[in-house]
Amino acid sequence: MANQMETEAEPGVGSLMGGILDDARELLVQQLALFQSEIKNDVHKVTMASIPLVIGGLFLMVAAILLAVAGAHLLVALLPALPLWGGFAIVGGLFLPLGLGFVLWGNSKLNAISAPPDKTIEGLKENIQWTTKK
């Protein structure tokens, strides 16, 4: 009678394996949720890094259109020997560092973002290897 009570209290191999598989499935679901969260975070970082790129592009466009025209004409008026294209080149060259600074800043932000979520992928690989071992 004591042996019968002990075997009823002890879980069987089938229920242990079922529990292990349930735990592995739950872990996989949690890691996939983490993967999704990391992807959303990376998309947010890319969006935030794009803002300085857009601002830099706008500064370059404004510098090329408005100030080049106005500045070039001013330089030609002040220095009659200077050709109009020379005035455009000088004015455009003055605003070029500002636009390039914003573009380089945004580019450095984009380069700081790791492409795949490495920690989650490594964890998924380990779990898949563990669950496929016999």
Backbone as CSV, one residue per row, in Angstrom:
resi,resn,N_x,N_y,N_z,CA_x,CA_y,CA_z,C_x,C_y,C_z
1,MET,0.819,-1.184,0.000,0.000,0.000,0.000,0.872,1.260,0.000
2,ALA,1.990,1.219,0.699,2.890,2.361,0.728,3.505,2.591,-0.645
3,ASN,3.825,1.499,-1.348,4.398,1.646,-2.693,3.384,2.258,-3.654
4,GLN,2.117,1.892,-3.492,1.085,2.433,-4.367,0.916,3.934,-4.139
5,MET,1.009,4.398,-2.903,0.882,5.829,-2.610,2.081,6.600,-3.152
6,GLU,3.277,5.995,-3.076,4.462,6.684,-3.575,4.400,6.849,-5.081
7,THR,3.957,5.831,-5.811,3.907,5.945,-7.267,2.831,6.907,-7.712
8,GLU,1.738,7.007,-6.966,0.701,7.959,-7.338,1.156,9.390,-7.086
9,ALA,1.986,9.598,-6.097,2.459,10.938,-5.773,3.555,11.400,-6.726
10,GLU,4.326,10.460,-7.255,5.419,10.815,-8.158,4.867,11.012,-9.564
11,PRO,5.296,12.078,-10.226,4.822,12.287,-11.593,5.477,11.286,-12.543
12,GLY,4.772,10.912,-13.573,5.295,9.980,-14.543,6.209,10.670,-15.539
13,VAL,6.934,9.859,-16.299,7.864,10.383,-17.300,7.100,11.182,-18.359
14,GLY,5.934,10.697,-18.720,5.129,11.409,-19.730,4.719,12.791,-19.274
15,SER,4.300,12.880,-18.008,3.888,14.199,-17.530,5.096,15.127,-17.364
16,LEU,6.251,14.559,-16.991,7.475,15.371,-16.899,7.869,15.896,-18.281
17,MET,7.835,15.021,-19.279,8.194,15.446,-20.638,7.188,16.487,-21.151
18,GLY,5.918,16.275,-20.828,4.905,17.252,-21.226,5.143,18.602,-20.582
19,GLY,5.528,18.588,-19.306,5.838,19.842,-18.605,7.047,20.529,-19.210
20,ILE,8.062,19.735,-19.562,9.268,20.314,-20.175,8.924,20.934,-21.522
21,LEU,8.135,20.233,-22.320,7.756,20.769,-23.626,6.886,22.018,-23.486
22,ASP,6.004,22.032,-22.498,5.191,23.228,-22.255,6.066,24.411,-21.848
23,ASP,7.051,24.141,-20.980,7.977,25.205,-20.567,8.793,25.716,-21.751
24,ALA,9.247,24.789,-22.600,10.025,25.193,-23.774,9.172,26.029,-24.718
25,ARG,7.907,25.623,-24.900,7.000,26.386,-25.763,6.764,27.776,-25.185
26,GLU,6.551,27.854,-23.880,6.322,29.150,-23.232,7.559,30.035,-23.355
27,LEU,8.736,29.451,-23.205,9.978,30.214,-23.347,10.130,30.728,-24.767
28,LEU,9.789,29.905,-25.737,9.867,30.319,-27.130,8.897,31.467,-27.412
29,VAL,7.695,31.380,-26.875,6.704,32.458,-27.050,7.220,33.750,-26.414
30,GLN,7.824,33.651,-25.239,8.350,34.837,-24.565,9.504,35.444,-25.360
31,GLN,10.364,34.590,-25.915,11.487,35.119,-26.693,11.014,35.754,-27.993
32,LEU,9.979,35.208,-28.595,9.435,35.835,-29.794,8.816,37.192,-29.456
33,ALA,8.191,37.307,-28.292,7.651,38.602,-27.852,8.789,39.597,-27.622
34,LEU,9.892,39.128,-27.056,11.061,39.988,-26.857,11.634,40.418,-28.199
35,PHE,11.688,39.499,-29.140,12.171,39.805,-30.484,11.312,40.901,-31.113
36,GLN,10.000,40.777,-30.992,9.080,41.776,-31.537,9.308,43.134,-30.868
37,SER,9.507,43.131,-29.569,9.752,44.371,-28.842,11.053,45.027,-29.290
38,GLU,12.094,44.218,-29.494,13.374,44.767,-29.942,13.270,45.340,-31.347
39,ILE,12.498,44.690,-32.210,12.303,45.209,-33.564,11.592,46.561,-33.506
40,LYS,10.553,46.677,-32.680,9.844,47.950,-32.540,10.791,49.034,-32.032
41,ASN,11.649,48.676,-31.086,12.616,49.625,-30.541,13.591,50.079,-31.627
42,ASP,14.053,49.137,-32.462,14.972,49.491,-33.535,14.301,50.387,-34.574
43,VAL,13.032,50.134,-34.878,12.305,50.983,-35.821,12.198,52.402,-35.255
44,HIS,11.954,52.499,-33.946,11.886,53.822,-33.313,13.247,54.524,-33.416
45,LYS,14.332,53.801,-33.183,15.666,54.399,-33.281,15.956,54.879,-34.700
46,VAL,15.566,54.092,-35.697,15.783,54.492,-37.089,14.976,55.737,-37.399
47,THR,13.752,55.791,-36.901,12.921,56.970,-37.121,13.567,58.206,-36.498
48,MET,14.065,58.058,-35.284,14.693,59.200,-34.609,16.000,59.600,-35.289
49,ALA,16.722,58.640,-35.827,17.972,58.956,-36.527,17.703,59.621,-37.869
50,SER,16.533,59.388,-38.441,16.196,59.978,-39.741,15.900,61.471,-39.626
51,ILE,15.493,61.908,-38.463,15.142,63.322,-38.292,16.318,64.246,-38.617
52,PRO,17.528,64.020,-38.061,18.640,64.899,-38.440,19.006,64.807,-39.927
53,LEU,18.801,63.635,-40.532,19.072,63.517,-41.965,18.128,64.397,-42.773
54,VAL,16.875,64.401,-42.395,15.897,65.233,-43.094,16.216,66.710,-42.868
55,ILE,16.531,67.059,-41.626,16.874,68.457,-41.332,18.099,68.878,-42.128
56,GLY,19.107,68.011,-42.172,20.312,68.307,-42.952,19.998,68.488,-44.421
57,GLY,19.128,67.639,-44.939,18.732,67.774,-46.342,17.994,69.075,-46.604
58,LEU,17.152,69.465,-45.662,16.434,70.735,-45.822,17.401,71.923,-45.782
59,PHE,18.373,71.855,-44.873,19.361,72.936,-44.827,20.160,73.007,-46.123
60,LEU,20.524,71.854,-46.653,21.261,71.854,-47.917,20.418,72.426,-49.047
61,MET,19.149,72.086,-49.069,18.266,72.591,-50.115,18.066,74.103,-49.990
62,VAL,17.840,74.559,-48.766,17.660,76.000,-48.558,18.931,76.748,-48.942
63,ALA,20.079,76.182,-48.538,21.350,76.832,-48.863,21.572,76.878,-50.367
64,ALA,21.225,75.817,-51.051,21.454,75.760,-52.493,20.530,76.686,-53.258
65,ILE,19.308,76.834,-52.804,18.330,77.616,-53.576,18.318,79.089,-53.180
66,LEU,17.992,79.371,-51.909,17.786,80.760,-51.508,19.078,81.558,-51.369
67,LEU,19.977,81.062,-50.558,21.177,81.846,-50.268,22.153,81.885,-51.435
68,ALA,22.162,80.835,-52.220,23.052,80.870,-53.373,22.619,81.946,-54.363
69,VAL,21.331,82.029,-54.591,20.839,83.048,-55.526,21.101,84.459,-54.974
70,ALA,20.654,84.672,-53.725,20.815,86.011,-53.145,22.281,86.362,-52.932
71,GLY,23.039,85.433,-52.383,24.448,85.712,-52.117,25.275,85.872,-53.376
72,ALA,24.970,85.073,-54.357,25.722,85.178,-55.607,25.486,86.535,-56.262
73,HIS,24.265,86.961,-56.280,23.978,88.272,-56.863,24.607,89.392,-56.047
74,LEU,24.628,89.238,-54.722,25.275,90.247,-53.887,26.774,90.312,-54.159
75,LEU,27.414,89.153,-54.244,28.866,89.140,-54.521,29.187,89.740,-55.878
76,VAL,28.371,89.433,-56.863,28.606,89.984,-58.205,28.399,91.502,-58.187
77,ALA,27.436,91.956,-57.384,27.210,93.404,-57.296,28.372,94.092,-56.585
78,LEU,28.930,93.431,-55.566,30.056,94.021,-54.840,31.373,93.890,-55.605
79,LEU,31.543,92.797,-56.309,32.769,92.540,-57.078,32.392,92.321,-58.542
80,PRO,32.316,93.373,-59.308,31.848,93.237,-60.692,32.717,92.315,-61.549
81,ALA,33.966,92.120,-61.196,34.838,91.244,-61.979,34.518,89.764,-61.719
82,LEU,33.817,89.475,-60.649,33.475,88.081,-60.290,32.314,87.602,-61.159
83,PRO,32.482,86.458,-61.802,31.354,85.937,-62.599,30.241,85.436,-61.678
84,LEU,29.045,85.356,-62.245,27.882,84.938,-61.466,28.063,83.530,-60.903
85,TRP,28.618,82.627,-61.677,28.816,81.260,-61.193,29.782,81.238,-60.007
86,GLY,30.756,82.118,-59.964,31.686,82.204,-58.844,30.980,82.635,-57.569
87,GLY,30.040,83.544,-57.698,29.247,83.966,-56.549,28.401,82.819,-56.011
88,PHE,27.798,82.050,-56.929,27.017,80.883,-56.503,27.906,79.860,-55.787
89,ALA,29.085,79.629,-56.292,29.990,78.645,-55.690,30.423,79.064,-54.283
90,ILE,30.727,80.315,-54.112,31.165,80.797,-52.803,30.043,80.668,-51.769
91,VAL,28.859,81.126,-52.107,27.739,81.092,-51.158,27.334,79.649,-50.846
92,GLY,27.266,78.823,-51.847,26.934,77.414,-51.615,27.971,76.729,-50.744
93,GLY,29.225,77.061,-50.924,30.298,76.485,-50.115,30.242,76.906,-48.654
94,LEU,29.667,78.067,-48.369,29.555,78.513,-46.982,28.542,77.690,-46.183
95,PHE,27.459,77.268,-46.820,26.419,76.522,-46.114,26.569,75.006,-46.221
96,LEU,27.498,74.582,-47.028,27.732,73.154,-47.184,28.121,72.465,-45.871
97,PRO,29.010,73.022,-45.043,29.366,72.336,-43.785,28.188,72.154,-42.831
98,LEU,27.267,73.096,-42.805,26.101,72.970,-41.931,25.236,71.772,-42.335
99,GLY,24.925,71.686,-43.608,24.128,70.561,-44.088,24.851,69.238,-43.925
100,LEU,26.137,69.214,-44.236,26.906,67.978,-44.077,26.995,67.563,-42.615
101,GLY,27.070,68.529,-41.719,27.110,68.210,-40.292,25.861,67.464,-39.844
102,PHE,24.704,67.925,-40.277,23.461,67.232,-39.930,23.395,65.845,-40.560
103,VAL,23.820,65.736,-41.803,23.796,64.436,-42.474,24.743,63.459,-41.769
104,LEU,25.925,63.892,-41.415,26.879,63.015,-40.718,26.372,62.640,-39.329
105,TRP,25.713,63.571,-38.650,25.154,63.283,-37.330,24.089,62.190,-37.433
106,GLY,23.182,62.331,-38.382,22.151,61.312,-38.577,22.740,59.980,-39.005
107,ASN,23.762,60.015,-39.844,24.412,58.790,-40.286,25.072,58.069,-39.119
108,SER,25.693,58.815,-38.214,26.319,58.177,-37.051,25.265,57.544,-36.145
109,LYS,24.090,58.163,-36.060,23.004,57.568,-35.276,22.518,56.276,-35.924
110,LEU,22.420,56.255,-37.245,22.001,55.036,-37.934,23.035,53.924,-37.784
111,ASN,24.308,54.267,-37.844,25.366,53.259,-37.707,25.438,52.687,-36.300
112,ALA,24.956,53.420,-35.313,24.990,52.944,-33.930,23.918,51.903,-33.650
113,ILE,22.988,51.754,-34.571,21.899,50.795,-34.382,22.337,49.456,-34.932
114,SER,22.252,48.411,-34.084,22.574,47.076,-34.564,21.392,46.560,-35.366
115,ALA,21.679,45.912,-36.478,20.612,45.460,-37.373,19.700,44.421,-36.720
116,PRO,20.185,43.227,-36.414,19.268,42.274,-35.767,19.395,42.346,-34.252
117,PRO,18.341,42.005,-33.537,18.438,41.931,-32.075,19.238,40.690,-31.681
118,ASP,20.542,40.852,-31.520,21.470,39.743,-31.341,21.151,38.872,-30.131
119,LYS,20.803,39.472,-29.011,20.568,38.691,-27.792,19.390,37.744,-27.963
120,THR,18.332,38.222,-28.569,17.151,37.385,-28.752,17.428,36.262,-29.733
121,ILE,18.132,36.558,-30.811,18.428,35.521,-31.803,19.301,34.438,-31.193
122,GLU,20.296,34.832,-30.406,21.151,33.833,-29.749,20.339,32.975,-28.788
123,GLY,19.448,33.584,-28.037,18.602,32.832,-27.110,17.695,31.860,-27.836
124,LEU,17.134,32.299,-28.971,16.285,31.405,-29.756,17.085,30.227,-30.301
125,LYS,18.291,30.485,-30.782,19.139,29.402,-31.289,19.436,28.382,-30.197
126,GLU,19.772,28.869,-29.006,20.068,27.957,-27.895,18.850,27.125,-27.526
127,ASN,17.675,27.749,-27.483,16.462,27.012,-27.125,16.090,25.979,-28.180
128,ILE,16.267,26.330,-29.435,15.965,25.370,-30.505,16.933,24.196,-30.435
129,GLN,18.209,24.475,-30.185,19.187,23.388,-30.060,18.854,22.517,-28.862
130,TRP,18.439,23.131,-27.767,18.133,22.375,-26.548,16.902,21.487,-26.746
131,THR,15.890,22.034,-27.412,14.655,21.263,-27.573,14.796,20.166,-28.629
132,THR,15.745,20.308,-29.555,15.911,19.285,-30.596,16.893,18.184,-30.174
133,LYS,17.582,18.355,-29.059,18.490,17.300,-28.573,17.668,16.115,-28.110
134,LYS,18.210,14.931,-28.370,17.493,13.713,-27.949,18.142,13.110,-26.733
